[in-house]
Amino acid sequence: MKVAYTPKFLRMLKKLPTDLQEETLVRIELFKDVKNHQFLKVHKLKGRIKKYYGFSVDFKNRVVFDYLSNGEVILLMIGDHNIYK
């Protein structure tokens, strides 16, 4: 799977603590293989951002993404559950 990043995602990622940045990059690599989606808890979102999807980085932080085409996604946001608001 190909992964693209929005400038907003990259800015949000840089603001995170270094250890969380590293864990996020590990999770993104896992995300590239569809077999890991259940482990990462990939799910369709609800509410205001219901057209997007998310996956877990840790118990608190999530990545929000959207499917662009077959086999390609774009990462939109990262953060705790407040990004869903």
Secondary structure, DSSP 8 states (H G I E B T S, - for coil): -EEEE-HHHHHHHHHS-HHHHHHHHHHHHHHTSGGGTTTTT-EE--GGGTTSEEEESSSS-EEEEEEEETTEEEEEEEESGGGG-
